[in-house]
């Protein structure tokens, strides 16, 4: 069984995926806040950001042991089916 979670990349392909949440509206709002902070503090307008949906799956015992032993990252085991669900730009903010 899996549930859908959302996350964003401020600069797709450059930044890491972060800002995980269970409601797309909250993730988009946080992303807009981050973009505004970047524009204010760095004077840099991020061209476009992306919001993704993932299927979050329950890890089994062997997967958890692999994480605890440092062999893999938890997100690599439990996040599946990454798909683009929204984009955010200065025009859409």
C-alpha atoms as an extended CHARMM CRD file, in Angstrom:
* protein
*
        93  EXT
         1         1  UNK       CA              0.0000000000        0.0000000000        0.0000000000  PROA      1               0.0000000000
         2         2  UNK       CA              1.2500000000        3.4990000000       -0.7660000000  PROA      2               0.0000000000
         3         3  UNK       CA              0.1570000000        7.0810000000       -0.2760000000  PROA      3               0.0000000000
         4         4  UNK       CA              0.8900000000       10.1130000000       -2.4130000000  PROA      4               0.0000000000
         5         5  UNK       CA              3.3000000000       12.7570000000       -1.1480000000  PROA      5               0.0000000000
         6         6  UNK       CA              4.5280000000       15.9070000000       -2.8470000000  PROA      6               0.0000000000
         7         7  UNK       CA              7.8840000000       17.6750000000       -2.9680000000  PROA      7               0.0000000000
         8         8  UNK       CA              9.6260000000       20.3720000000       -4.9770000000  PROA      8               0.0000000000
         9         9  UNK       CA             12.8690000000       21.2270000000       -6.6690000000  PROA      9               0.0000000000
        10        10  UNK       CA             13.6280000000       24.9440000000       -6.6150000000  PROA      10              0.0000000000
        11        11  UNK       CA             15.9340000000       24.6090000000       -9.6260000000  PROA      11              0.0000000000
        12        12  UNK       CA             15.1500000000       21.3120000000      -11.3770000000  PROA      12              0.0000000000
        13        13  UNK       CA             18.2340000000       19.3170000000      -12.1880000000  PROA      13              0.0000000000
        14        14  UNK       CA             20.3920000000       21.4680000000       -9.9160000000  PROA      14              0.0000000000
        15        15  UNK       CA             18.7910000000       21.5040000000       -6.4770000000  PROA      15              0.0000000000
        16        16  UNK       CA             17.7660000000       18.5100000000       -4.4050000000  PROA      16              0.0000000000
        17        17  UNK       CA             14.1830000000       17.4520000000       -3.9580000000  PROA      17              0.0000000000
        18        18  UNK       CA             12.8820000000       18.8240000000       -0.6720000000  PROA      18              0.0000000000
        19        19  UNK       CA              9.8120000000       20.2920000000        1.0120000000  PROA      19              0.0000000000
        20        20  UNK       CA              7.9210000000       17.0200000000        1.3100000000  PROA      20              0.0000000000
        21        21  UNK       CA              4.2890000000       17.2150000000        2.3460000000  PROA      21              0.0000000000
        22        22  UNK       CA              0.9990000000       15.4060000000        1.9570000000  PROA      22              0.0000000000
        23        23  UNK       CA             -0.9400000000       18.3010000000        0.3860000000  PROA      23              0.0000000000
        24        24  UNK       CA              0.0980000000       19.8430000000       -2.9150000000  PROA      24              0.0000000000
        25        25  UNK       CA             -1.2320000000       23.2550000000       -1.8720000000  PROA      25              0.0000000000
        26        26  UNK       CA              1.0440000000       23.3890000000        1.1830000000  PROA      26              0.0000000000
        27        27  UNK       CA              4.0610000000       22.2870000000       -0.8550000000  PROA      27              0.0000000000
        28        28  UNK       CA              3.3970000000       24.9300000000       -3.5290000000  PROA      28              0.0000000000
        29        29  UNK       CA              2.9700000000       27.6010000000       -0.8370000000  PROA      29              0.0000000000
        30        30  UNK       CA              6.2860000000       26.6470000000        0.7850000000  PROA      30              0.0000000000
        31        31  UNK       CA              7.9730000000       26.6560000000       -2.6230000000  PROA      31              0.0000000000
        32        32  UNK       CA              6.6790000000       30.1620000000       -3.3310000000  PROA      32              0.0000000000
        33        33  UNK       CA              8.0420000000       31.3030000000        0.0360000000  PROA      33              0.0000000000
        34        34  UNK       CA             11.4560000000       29.7910000000       -0.7410000000  PROA      34              0.0000000000
        35        35  UNK       CA             11.5120000000       31.4200000000       -4.1790000000  PROA      35              0.0000000000
        36        36  UNK       CA             10.6170000000       34.8000000000       -2.6430000000  PROA      36              0.0000000000
        37        37  UNK       CA             13.3900000000       34.4290000000       -0.0580000000  PROA      37              0.0000000000
        38        38  UNK       CA             15.9270000000       33.6240000000       -2.7910000000  PROA      38              0.0000000000
        39        39  UNK       CA             14.8300000000       36.6700000000       -4.7870000000  PROA      39              0.0000000000
        40        40  UNK       CA             15.0330000000       38.9190000000       -1.7210000000  PROA      40              0.0000000000
        41        41  UNK       CA             18.2930000000       37.6720000000       -0.2080000000  PROA      41              0.0000000000
        42        42  UNK       CA             20.2330000000       36.7170000000       -3.3420000000  PROA      42              0.0000000000
        43        43  UNK       CA             18.6840000000       39.0700000000       -5.8750000000  PROA      43              0.0000000000
        44        44  UNK       CA             18.2200000000       36.0590000000       -8.1340000000  PROA      44              0.0000000000
        45        45  UNK       CA             14.9560000000       35.2050000000       -9.8650000000  PROA      45              0.0000000000
        46        46  UNK       CA             14.6390000000       31.4300000000      -10.2080000000  PROA      46              0.0000000000
        47        47  UNK       CA             13.2580000000       30.8290000000      -13.7170000000  PROA      47              0.0000000000
        48        48  UNK       CA             10.9950000000       27.8560000000      -12.9960000000  PROA      48              0.0000000000
        49        49  UNK       CA             10.5190000000       25.3590000000      -10.1910000000  PROA      49              0.0000000000
        50        50  UNK       CA              8.7950000000       21.9980000000      -10.2720000000  PROA      50              0.0000000000
        51        51  UNK       CA              6.4900000000       20.1330000000       -7.9100000000  PROA      51              0.0000000000
        52        52  UNK       CA              6.4360000000       16.3440000000       -8.0330000000  PROA      52              0.0000000000
        53        53  UNK       CA              4.1410000000       13.6570000000       -6.7180000000  PROA      53              0.0000000000
        54        54  UNK       CA              5.5570000000       10.3770000000       -5.4270000000  PROA      54              0.0000000000
        55        55  UNK       CA              4.0710000000        7.1410000000       -4.2260000000  PROA      55              0.0000000000
        56        56  UNK       CA              5.3500000000        6.6340000000       -0.6700000000  PROA      56              0.0000000000
        57        57  UNK       CA              5.6290000000        2.9360000000        0.1070000000  PROA      57              0.0000000000
        58        58  UNK       CA              6.1240000000        1.1420000000        3.4030000000  PROA      58              0.0000000000
        59        59  UNK       CA              9.6520000000       -0.2440000000        3.7720000000  PROA      59              0.0000000000
        60        60  UNK       CA             10.1110000000       -3.8600000000        4.7940000000  PROA      60              0.0000000000
        61        61  UNK       CA             12.5170000000       -5.0500000000        7.4950000000  PROA      61              0.0000000000
        62        62  UNK       CA             15.3580000000       -5.8320000000        5.0750000000  PROA      62              0.0000000000
        63        63  UNK       CA             15.1140000000       -2.3400000000        3.5860000000  PROA      63              0.0000000000
        64        64  UNK       CA             15.2020000000       -0.7290000000        7.0350000000  PROA      64              0.0000000000
        65        65  UNK       CA             18.2460000000       -2.7870000000        7.9980000000  PROA      65              0.0000000000
        66        66  UNK       CA             19.9510000000       -1.6730000000        4.7850000000  PROA      66              0.0000000000
        67        67  UNK       CA             19.3230000000        1.9550000000        5.7570000000  PROA      67              0.0000000000
        68        68  UNK       CA             20.5620000000        1.4170000000        9.3080000000  PROA      68              0.0000000000
        69        69  UNK       CA             23.7180000000       -0.2170000000        7.9800000000  PROA      69              0.0000000000
        70        70  UNK       CA             24.3590000000        2.7700000000        5.7240000000  PROA      70              0.0000000000
        71        71  UNK       CA             24.0020000000        0.7840000000        2.5070000000  PROA      71              0.0000000000
        72        72  UNK       CA             21.2320000000        2.9440000000        1.0470000000  PROA      72              0.0000000000
        73        73  UNK       CA             19.1170000000        6.0340000000        1.6350000000  PROA      73              0.0000000000
        74        74  UNK       CA             15.5720000000        5.6570000000        2.9360000000  PROA      74              0.0000000000
        75        75  UNK       CA             14.1560000000        7.9660000000        0.2510000000  PROA      75              0.0000000000
        76        76  UNK       CA             15.6010000000        5.6840000000       -2.4590000000  PROA      76              0.0000000000
        77        77  UNK       CA             13.6330000000        2.7750000000       -1.0420000000  PROA      77              0.0000000000
        78        78  UNK       CA             10.2720000000        4.3110000000       -0.2520000000  PROA      78              0.0000000000
        79        79  UNK       CA              9.7150000000        6.9640000000       -2.9470000000  PROA      79              0.0000000000
        80        80  UNK       CA              8.3720000000        5.5410000000       -6.1930000000  PROA      80              0.0000000000
        81        81  UNK       CA              6.7710000000        6.7610000000       -9.4130000000  PROA      81              0.0000000000
        82        82  UNK       CA              8.0510000000       10.3620000000       -9.4800000000  PROA      82              0.0000000000
        83        83  UNK       CA              5.8330000000       12.5340000000      -11.6780000000  PROA      83              0.0000000000
        84        84  UNK       CA              5.6580000000       16.2400000000      -12.4420000000  PROA      84              0.0000000000
        85        85  UNK       CA              2.3690000000       17.7190000000      -11.2160000000  PROA      85              0.0000000000
        86        86  UNK       CA              2.9690000000       21.4960000000      -11.2150000000  PROA      86              0.0000000000
        87        87  UNK       CA              5.4020000000       24.2280000000      -12.1460000000  PROA      87              0.0000000000
        88        88  UNK       CA              5.9250000000       27.5180000000      -10.3410000000  PROA      88              0.0000000000
        89        89  UNK       CA              7.4740000000       30.6010000000      -11.9120000000  PROA      89              0.0000000000
        90        90  UNK       CA              7.4720000000       34.3310000000      -11.2590000000  PROA      90              0.0000000000
        91        91  UNK       CA              4.4080000000       34.5870000000      -13.4950000000  PROA      91              0.0000000000
        92        92  UNK       CA              2.4820000000       31.9810000000      -11.4950000000  PROA      92              0.0000000000
        93        93  UNK       CA              3.4520000000       33.2920000000       -8.0420000000  PROA      93              0.0000000000
